[in-house]
Amino acid sequence: MPAEGTRMAGLWEREVGRLRPKRFANAFMASRDFVQSLGIQKRLREHRGCVNTVSFNSSGSLLLSGSDDMTLVLWDWEAGTPATSLHTGHENNVLHAQFMPSSNDRSIITAGADGEVRHMQMREGGPVVVDRFVELEYPVHRLAVEPGSPHTFYSCGGDGSVWHFDLRGKEATKLFSCPSINDKTTKIIELYAVAMDPRNPCYFALSGSDEYVRLYDRRKSFVNGGSLFGTPVEHFCPPHLIGQNKDGITGLAFSQAGEMLASYSYDNIYLFEREHGLHFNNFKVGEKLLMDETMGATLPQTFKGHQNMQTVKGVNFLGPNYDFVASGSDCGYVFIWRKKGGELIRVMKGDKRIVNCVEQHPSESIFASSGIDTSIKIWGAGGSEDPSVANFDEVDDPDPYLFSMSSDSDSSVYMDDYIFAPVSGSSDGEDEDDDSSGEDTTSSDEEDTEEMAEGDESEEEEDTEEMADGDEGGEEDGKAGDGEMDDD
């Protein structure tokens, strides 16, 4: 019998009937062996622009994606083919899209760079009916569906506003605008992320263009002193960033245990628990702390090595028990850390330029990633393409925005301009994601990771103008779908 606690021991127990297959699968997905065995199983090609959002339905049979080409694609990801392609009606990039729960995968919500939030209802044997809920002057970056509800969800965007939607009455209600903490005037911050606590749908979190994660309780009034400003029940921020007015937080994610991941621009990813709250520790929000004031505080877990400066990146948990943390990076790699201890376990090439999204399958050892490339990568154990040989095209002409950026540049100047640049050219619609050259890095050493990231970033800075022209040109000549659409 193999040594107890090893993978071979688990295989032996499964074979002799001592370990249920589901329990064995979960144990494997929570192991280092699982992460080390990951490879690209499939590449999904249909979009003609950057793929800004990917998400699975509740059963995991379908993958939903949205793109700069203003279309949605519902994928039969196992077959590697589109099940349905849909025109969204958005007049600019689709930034986020989600299935509504308990809707037989026929109810989809979308948010776009055109400032619109839309609801798409796919009627059996009939047209796709689209309702436009709001039309704002700034991009709507993110949506958050109330857990288990087929009717209600939230949005946040560039104008700092938070909206609540109810599909039953086709109602949209502005809850509040999010005020700056560091600026004592009535300045509003730009919001990049909203996330719901899966344990308690009464709580949702917001993050944006400052250093604070704000936690709200929807049961409490959103009116503060007669203004429209919401009042958080808690704030979260690493002590060394308090009062620094940094470049913001682009991604949020909750675990089933109520932990929160926050991906900071020009900084690291942090894991917050209840005891890391500023009010919990009697810290005054908005004032820089002295070293001796933080000595007794419990510090959040930190995940280092990736780069988050050029685009709005998400962050996520992986594993059946949220055992790992995953993120894309400006260097075009997918980073995976062990949640406990923050050890960097795997770094895998996932895009020619930038990976923005990493989303896990609801029940299988599968996840999807997307970014600046027009294709989506499906990752799994023993994938047919090892990341060490999963190569990507090289393009010739540099994008002046990326070429001029450095670690000292102000990401707030480039972030939205880079993602939401106006159409400036046309595209032949071909996917540029064919094989050429690339590397995989599996070292957990931070210095090695940083050298790899810098090397890849210098390559991507030499050749992105063709990418920008090709992706943005999808608005003019992209045939985006076969679904009919009625706009109510």
N, C-alpha and C positions, 0 to 999 in steps of 0.2 A: 504494500500500500504506500502511495506517495506521502511525503511529509505533510503533516497537517497545516492547513492555511495556504498551501500553494495552489496555483491554477490546476496542476495535474491532480491534486487531491479533490478539487471541485469536479473535474471531469470524471474521476473514478466514482465519486458519490452519486453523480447524475446517472452514470451507466448502470450502477447496481441498484438504482431506485431510491437512494437515500436523500436525494436532493431534487425537488421539483424543477422542471425545465424553466418555468418563469423565474423562480428564485435563483437558479443558476445564471440565467441571462442577466438578471439585475446585478448579481455579484460580479459578473464579467464586465458589464458596462460601468461599474464603479471602480474598476481596477486600472492600474497603469498599463497592463497588457492591452486593454481595449484602446486606450489613447494611442499607444505605440503601433497598433495594427491598422489605424485609420488610413484610408486611401480614397481617391476619387472613384466612385462607382459609375456615375453618369454625368454628362454635361447636357443641360437642357437649353436648346437654342430656338428662339422664336422672336424675341424682342429685338428692336432696332435702336436701343439706347441703353444707358446705364440702368441697372436693375436696383431700385431703391428700397424694395420691400419684398420679403418672402415670409409666408406663414402657412402652416399645415391646418387642415380641418381637424375636427375633434377626433375622428377615427384614424387620421393619418393617411387616408387613401388619396387625398388630393393636396396639391401644393398650389398656393395662390401667389402670384407675383405681379408687381406693378413697376412701371418703367418711365424713363424720360420720354418714351414714344407715346405717352398718354394712354396706353392700353393696359388691360389686365389679361393674364393668361392663367387658366386653371389647368394644371398639369396632372396627367397620369404619370407620376414620377417614376413608378416602377417600370412602365413601358418606355419611359423617356420621351413621351410625345404629348403635345397639347391636347387636352380634352375639349376646351373651349377657349376662344379668344374674343375679347369684348372691347369695344370702344367705350371709354368712360364718359366722354363729354367734357373732360377737363381740357382747358386751353393751355396748360403748362404741365410740367412733370408731375407724375403721380408719386407722392412721397411716402404714403402709407396706405395699406389695405388690409382688411380683416374680415373673416367670416363671422356672421352673427351666430351665436349658439342656438341649437334646437331649431334650425331653419331648414334642415335637409340640404344644407350648403347652397341654398338658392338666394340667400340674403347676404349682401356684401356692402361694406361701407368703405369709402375712400376719402383721402385728403390730398390736396394738391398744392403746388407752388403758385397756382392761380388764386389762392385764398378761399377755395371752395371745399365744402364737405358734401359728399354725395352718397345716396343710398341706391344700390342697384338690386332690383328684384327680378330674378330669372323665373318667368312663368313657364310651366310645362307646356311645351308645344306652341308657345306664343312668343311675343317680343320681350325684350328686356326693358323693364320700366325703371326710369331713373328719376329720383327726386333730388333736387338741389336744396340743401338746408340753409347754408349761409354762403355769402360771397363777401370776403373780407379784402382789405387792401394789402395784406401781408400773407406769406405762405403759412399754411396749416401743416405743422411738422408731424404731429403724432396724434393717434387715436388710442383710446383705452376702453375696452368693452367690459361692462359690469359682469363679473363671473356668473355664468349660468343664465344670464338674462338674454332673451332674443330681441329685446326692445330698446335697451338703454345703453348709452356710451358717452364718452367725454372726448374733447379735443383741446389742443393747445397750439399756439402759433406765434408768429413773429411779432404780432402786436401786443403780446403779453396777455391775451384774453383766454379765459377758460370757459368752455361751453358745455352744456348738458343737453343730450338729445334723447327724445322718446319717439320711436318709430310708430307707435300706436296712433298718436295724434299728429304725426309729422311736425313735431314741435322742437324748436331749438331755443334754449334759454341761456343767455350770458350770465354766468355766475359772478365773475369778478375779473378784474385786471390785476396782474401780479406786480406789486410795487418793489422798487429797489430798496435794499436794506442799507447799503453803503451810502446812497445818495439820500439825504434827508428831505429832498423836495418830493414832488409827485411823479418822479421819473418811473417809467414802467420798463421792466426787463423783458427781453425776448425769451420765449419759452421754446425748448427743444424736445422735451420728453414729458409724458404723463404715464403713470403706471398704477394699476389697481392691486391692492393686497388680496391675494386669492383666499386667504383665511377669513378675511372680514371685508366685504365689499363696501363697507361704510368708509374705509380709509383709501385715499389715493395720494400719490406723491407727484410733485412737480420739480423740474429743474430747467435751468436756462442759462442766461449770459452772466451769472455771478457764481459764487462758490458754494451756495447753499442748496441742499435738498430740503424741500418743504413738505411736511406731511399734514394732510387735512382730514378732518372728520366731517363728512357731508351732513351729519345730523345736527351740526352746530351752525349758527348763523354765519353767513358770508358777508354780512354788513358790519363794518367797523367804523364807529364814530360818524355814521351817516354817509360814509364813502362807499365805493364799490370794491374796495380792497378786501381780499380774503385774509382771514387770520389763521395761520397754521397752528396746529396743536404741538408741533415739534419741528426743530431745525436740526440738520446734520451737516457737519463739515469737519474735515481733519483739522486738528488744532493749529497746525502750522500755516493753514490757508485762511484762517478766520481774519476778516478785515482786509484781505489782500486784493479783493476785487479782481480775481483772475479771469481767465478767458471763458469760463463756463463749464457746464456739465452737459454732454450731448446725449447720454444714454442712461436709462434706468431699468432695473428689473427686480421683481420680488421673487423670493423663494416661497415654498409652501410653509416654511417656518417663520415667515415674516421678515427675513433678512432682506436688505436692499443693496444692490450693486449700483454704483455710480461711476460712470466713465468721465473723467475730467479731461478737458482739452489742455494740451501742453503739460499734462501731469499723468498720474497713474489712475488705476481703477481701485476703488475702495469698497469694502463690505461693511455696512453699518447694521448694528443691532440696536435694540431699544436702549441699552446702557450707553450708547455713544451719542445720544441726543444732547444738544446743548442745554436745553432746559433741565433735563434729567441730571446734568452735572453742574447746574447753577452757573453756566457761562452766560454772559451777556452777548446776545446776538449783535453782530456788527462792529464789535470792538476787538482789536488785535490783542491777543493774549501774551502775557509774559511767560517765560519758561517755567518759573516756579508755580504758576497757576495751573499748569497742565500736568504736573508731576503725578497727581493722584488719579488722573483721568484714564479710563480704559481706551486704548487707541484702536482704531479700526484696522481690520486686515487689509494689507496692501498687495496689489498685483502689478508687477513692473515688467517693462521690456518693450511693450508695443508703442506705436506712435499714433496720436490722435490730434492732429493739427489742421488738416486740410479739408475735412468733410464732417458731416454730422453722423457719427457712428453710434450704433447700438452696442449693447453688452448683454450677455445672457449666461444662464446656468446650463450645464450639461450633466447627464447622468440621471438615473432613476431616483436618486435621493439628493439631487443637486450637488453632486460630489465635485464637480469641476466648474471653472469659470472660463468663458470663451469670448473672444473679441477679434474683430478685424483690425487692420493697421494700415497706415499710410504706405508702408513698404510692400503691400500686396500679399501679406502672409496672414494666416489664421493662427492665433495664439491660444493655447490651452494651459491653464494653471490648475493645480489641485487646490480646492477651496480651503481645506485645512492646511494652514501653514503658508499658502501663497506660492508654492514651488512651481516654477515654469517647467512643464513636462514636454510640450511639443510645440514646434513652430513649423507650419506647412504652407507651401506656396499655394495661394488661392486665387490670384488675379494678376494681370499684367501690371496693374498700377495700385489700386486701393481696394481693400475688402471693407465693406460697411456693415453687412448683416450676417449674423450666424444664428440659425433657428433650429431647435431640436424637434425631431419627430415625437409625437405624444406618447408612443409606447415602444418603438423599436430603437435599435442602436444605430440610428441614422440622423444626420443633420444636413441642412442646406446652408450654402453661403452665396453671397452675391456682392457686387460692387460696381466698379467702373466698367468692367467687361459687360458685353451684352448677353453672356451666358450665365446660367446658374449651375453651381457644382453641388452634386449630391455625394456626401461622404459616408462611408461605412467601414466596418471591420473587413479587412482583406479586399479593399476596393481594387478594381481592375487596373487603375492607374495609381502607382505609388507616387506621392508628392515629390520624391527625389527625381522622377523622370516625367512628371506632369508639366510639360513645358508650355510656354506662352509666347505669342507673337512679340516682336519688337517693332516699334513704329519709329519713324525718322525725325519728325519735326517737333520741337519743344512747344509746350504751352507757356506763354509768357507769364501767366499767373503762377504756375507751379515752379517754373524756372527761377523766378525772382524770390520765392519764399525761402525763409531760413528759420531756424529755431528762435530767432529774435524778432520775427515779424509778428504783426498783430493779426491773429486768425479772424477776429471779428470783421476785419476789412475784406477778407477773401472768402469767408465761409459761404455766405449766401450767393455772392457773385459767381463763385466757381460752380455751385450746384445749379443755380437758377439763371445762368447766363442766357440772354435772348438768342433766338435762332440766328445763326450767322453763316450757314452753309447748307449743303445738301449731302445726302448719303446714298451710297449704292445699296444699303441695306444688308450687306454681307457681314456675317459675324467675323470679327478679327481675332477669334480666340483659338486659332490653330496652333499646333505644337511647334516649338522652336527650341527654346533653351530655358533652364531654370534649375533651382536647387532646393533641397529640403534641409532644414536645420532642426535637430532634435536635442541640442544641448540645453541644459537648464542654467548654464552660466550666463549671467547678465551681460558681461562684457562681450562675449561671443555674439549674443543676440543683438546688441547695439551695433556691432560692426557689420553684421548681416543686414540690419535694417538700413544703416547709412549707405551701404553699398547698393542696395536695391533702389533706395530713394534717388541716388544720383543717376541710375539708369532710367528711372521713370521720368525724371525731370528733363531728360534729353529728348523725350518723344511723346508728347501728349496732345499737340495741336490737332493732329489727324483724328485722335480719339474724340476731342471736343467737337470738331466739325461733324464727324460721323454720327455721334450720339445725338447732337442737337438737330441735325438735319432730318431726323426721323419725323419731325412735325410736318415736313413738307411732302415726303414721298413714302412714308411707312404705311403699308397695308397692315393694319393692326388687328383685324379680327373678322369673324364671320357672324357675330351676334348683331341682331337688329336692336335698335334702341329707340324708345319713346321717352322724351324729356318732358316730365310733368311740370 
